[in-house]
């Protein structure tokens, strides 16, 4: 047997955030560097995505499909990107409904530029989803302390009155 202390303290554990792990709790390690890298990476990917969409648009122009189809494709990507941005942005502050999220998966995939821009903008303020995770974690810690604070004695040793 080892006399080493238990490495994991009792109580709730923080939920990990993609790319950040649990460093968002105390902003330890390379937290700021990760935030900058995720933000810049999202911007680079969004720019690359726009570049690919430009080639797709030029392919439609070369195919001479007509102005109606061109406008329809541009409108589709613009609407889907706006919808994806707002869904992703609101998902950082409240848990999205899984059923609704599953039904919008196609829109989010088409509007990937909006998702990437939401990530990039959120990284300017905090890790994406940090506010939501922090609220949930602090609530769980508070509830744990309230529950464990009440127990002062072993209830099994309680004297019975008869």
N, C-alpha and C positions, 0 to 999 in steps of 0.2 A: 504494500500500500504506500502511496505517495502522500506527503504532507502538502503538496502543491494546492493552492486555492483553486476552486472551480472557475474555469475561464469564462463561463457564461453566467452572468448574474441572473437571479430569478426575476420573473416579470415578463412583460410583453417584449417582443423583439421587433425592431423596425423592419418594415417591408423594403425590399431592395427596389431601386429604380434602375431601369436599363441605362447602361454606361456609367452609372455612378455608384452602384452597390448601396451600401449604407453610409457612405461618406457624407451624405446630405444631412445627417443628424447633427453632426458637430462641425461640418465643413472641414474635415481632416484630410490630410494627405494632399494630393494634387487636385482638389475639388475645383478650384478656379481654372486650372489648366484644362481639366476635363470639360468644364462648361464652355470654355472658349473653343476647344477642339470640336465639341458637338455642334456648337453654333456655326462655326466656320464650315464644318463638314456638311451640315444641312444646307447652307447657302451654296456650296460648291455643287452638291448633288441637285439642288433646285435649278441652278444655272445649266448643268449638264442635261437635266430633263427638258428644260426649255429649248436647248440646242437640238435635242432629238425631236421634239415636237415641231420645231422649225423645219427640219428635214422631212418630216411626215407631211407638213403643209405644202412644202415645195413639191413633194411627190404627187400630191393631189392636183397641184397646179400643172405639173407636167402631164398628168393623165387627162387633163382637161375635162374634169367631172362636172364643171359648172359652178357658178358663183353661189347657188343655193346650198350645195353640199359643202363648199368652203366655209360659208357663214355658219352653217349648222355644226361643223366640226369645231370651229373656233368658239362658238357659243357653248357647245357641250363641255369643252375643256375649261372654259372660264367659269361656268356655273358649277361644275364638279369641283374645281379648285377652290372656289369660294365656299361651297358647302363643306368640303374637307377641312378647310382652314377653321371655320367656325366650330365644327364638331371637335376637331383636335384641340382647339383653344379652350372650349368649354370643358373638355375632358380633363384638363389640367386642374380644374378647381372643384369638380364634382364627378363622382363615379358615373360613367355612362351606363345606360340600360343595355345589358348584353344582347337581348333580342333585337333592340333597335340598332345596335352597333353591327350585328350580323346582317341585318337587312340592308344596311348602308355600305357594306364592304365593297361593292362594285363602284359606288360613287367615290369612295375614299381611294380606291386603286386608280381610277381615272384621274382624280384630282390630287395626285401625289405631290404636285408642286405646292399646293396649299398646305398639305401636311408638313412638308419640309420647311416651308416658310414659317409656320406656326412654331415648330421646334426651334428654328433659328431665333425668332423674336423672343420666345420664352427664355432661351438661354441668356439673354441680356439681363434678365431679372433674377432668375433662379434656375435650378435644375427642373426640367419639365416634369410637373407633377409633384414637386417638393411641397408646395403649400398644402395640397390635399393630404399627402402622406404625413406631413407634420401634424396637421389637425387630428387625423386618426390616431397617430402614435401618441400624442399628448393626451388624448381622451382615454386611450387604453391604459397609459401609465397612471393617470388620475384614478381610473376605476380600479386598477390593481392596488394602488396605495390605499384607497378607501376600503377595499375588501380585506386586504391583509392587515390594515391598521386596527381593525376591530378585534381581531383575534389576539388576545393577550395571554390566554392560558390554554392548556390542552383540554378540550371539551370531554375527552374520554375519562379524565380524572375528576370530573364534576361530581360533587357529593349529592346524593339523592336524598330528598326529604320524604320521610314516611312517618 
